[in-house]
Amino acid sequence: MKLKKDIKNRIDQYFENISPEELYFKAIGKYGFEEDLDFEIDNQLFDTVGQTFYCSNSDNSVDTNDMESLLLAA
């Protein structure tokens, strides 16, 4: 979904002007998100997330100079 510029700016401004604590309490109190505190994270190892890229093994390019190879829409 593409947002209009004024709507996007209002959303961005809202999140720039709210503290994490305010957002947390709004989510719990006003919108009914549930707080789950039944997990333990002390003394556990975490993996560092790395960046990966998808590289296709096949060539899916289209020769735009050849009208025969172009797909036509109905």
Distance bins in CASP14 RR format, pairs under 12 A and 6 or more apart:
PFRMAT RR
TARGET T0000
AUTHOR 0000-0000-0000
RMODE 2
METHOD distances of the structure
MODEL  1
1 7 0 0 0 0 0 1 0 0 0 0 0
1 8 0 0 0 0 0 1 0 0 0 0 0
2 8 0 0 0 0 1 0 0 0 0 0 0
3 9 0 0 0 0 1 0 0 0 0 0 0
3 10 0 0 0 0 1 0 0 0 0 0 0
3 11 1 0 0 1 0 0 0 0 0 0 0
3 12 0 0 0 0 0 1 0 0 0 0 0
4 10 0 0 0 0 1 0 0 0 0 0 0
4 11 0 0 0 0 0 1 0 0 0 0 0
5 11 0 0 0 0 0 1 0 0 0 0 0
5 12 0 0 0 0 0 1 0 0 0 0 0
6 12 0 0 0 0 0 1 0 0 0 0 0
6 13 0 0 0 0 0 1 0 0 0 0 0
7 13 0 0 0 0 0 1 0 0 0 0 0
7 14 0 0 0 0 0 1 0 0 0 0 0
8 14 0 0 0 0 0 1 0 0 0 0 0
8 15 0 0 0 0 0 1 0 0 0 0 0
9 15 0 0 0 0 0 1 0 0 0 0 0
9 16 0 0 0 0 0 1 0 0 0 0 0
10 16 0 0 0 0 0 1 0 0 0 0 0
10 17 0 0 0 0 0 1 0 0 0 0 0
11 17 0 0 0 0 0 1 0 0 0 0 0
11 18 0 0 0 0 0 1 0 0 0 0 0
12 18 0 0 0 0 0 1 0 0 0 0 0
14 22 0 0 0 0 0 1 0 0 0 0 0
14 23 0 0 0 0 1 0 0 0 0 0 0
14 26 0 0 0 0 0 1 0 0 0 0 0
15 22 0 0 0 0 0 1 0 0 0 0 0
15 23 1 0 0 1 0 0 0 0 0 0 0
15 26 0 0 0 0 0 1 0 0 0 0 0
16 23 0 0 0 0 0 1 0 0 0 0 0
17 23 0 0 0 0 0 1 0 0 0 0 0
18 24 0 0 0 0 1 0 0 0 0 0 0
18 25 0 0 0 0 0 1 0 0 0 0 0
18 26 1 0 0 1 0 0 0 0 0 0 0
18 27 0 0 0 0 0 1 0 0 0 0 0
19 25 0 0 0 0 1 0 0 0 0 0 0
19 26 0 0 0 0 0 1 0 0 0 0 0
20 26 0 0 0 0 0 1 0 0 0 0 0
20 27 0 0 0 0 0 1 0 0 0 0 0
21 27 0 0 0 0 0 1 0 0 0 0 0
21 28 0 0 0 0 0 1 0 0 0 0 0
22 28 0 0 0 0 0 1 0 0 0 0 0
22 29 0 0 0 0 0 1 0 0 0 0 0
22 30 0 0 0 0 0 1 0 0 0 0 0
23 29 0 0 0 0 0 1 0 0 0 0 0
23 30 0 0 0 0 0 1 0 0 0 0 0
23 31 0 0 0 0 0 1 0 0 0 0 0
23 33 0 0 0 0 0 1 0 0 0 0 0
24 30 0 0 0 0 0 1 0 0 0 0 0
24 31 0 0 0 0 0 1 0 0 0 0 0
24 32 0 0 0 0 0 1 0 0 0 0 0
24 33 0 0 0 0 1 0 0 0 0 0 0
24 35 0 0 0 0 1 0 0 0 0 0 0
25 31 0 0 0 0 0 1 0 0 0 0 0
25 32 0 0 0 0 0 1 0 0 0 0 0
25 33 0 0 0 0 0 1 0 0 0 0 0
25 35 0 0 0 0 0 1 0 0 0 0 0
26 32 0 0 0 0 1 0 0 0 0 0 0
26 33 0 0 0 0 1 0 0 0 0 0 0
27 33 1 0 1 0 0 0 0 0 0 0 0
27 34 0 0 0 0 1 0 0 0 0 0 0
27 35 0 0 0 0 1 0 0 0 0 0 0
28 34 1 0 0 1 0 0 0 0 0 0 0
28 35 1 0 1 0 0 0 0 0 0 0 0
28 36 0 0 0 0 0 1 0 0 0 0 0
28 37 0 0 0 0 0 1 0 0 0 0 0
29 35 0 0 0 0 1 0 0 0 0 0 0
60 69 0 0 0 0 0 1 0 0 0 0 0
60 71 0 0 0 0 0 1 0 0 0 0 0
61 69 0 0 0 0 1 0 0 0 0 0 0
62 68 0 0 0 0 0 1 0 0 0 0 0
62 69 1 0 1 0 0 0 0 0 0 0 0
62 70 1 0 0 1 0 0 0 0 0 0 0
62 71 1 0 0 1 0 0 0 0 0 0 0
63 69 1 0 1 0 0 0 0 0 0 0 0
63 70 0 0 0 0 1 0 0 0 0 0 0
63 71 0 0 0 0 0 1 0 0 0 0 0
64 70 1 0 0 1 0 0 0 0 0 0 0
64 71 0 0 0 0 0 1 0 0 0 0 0
END
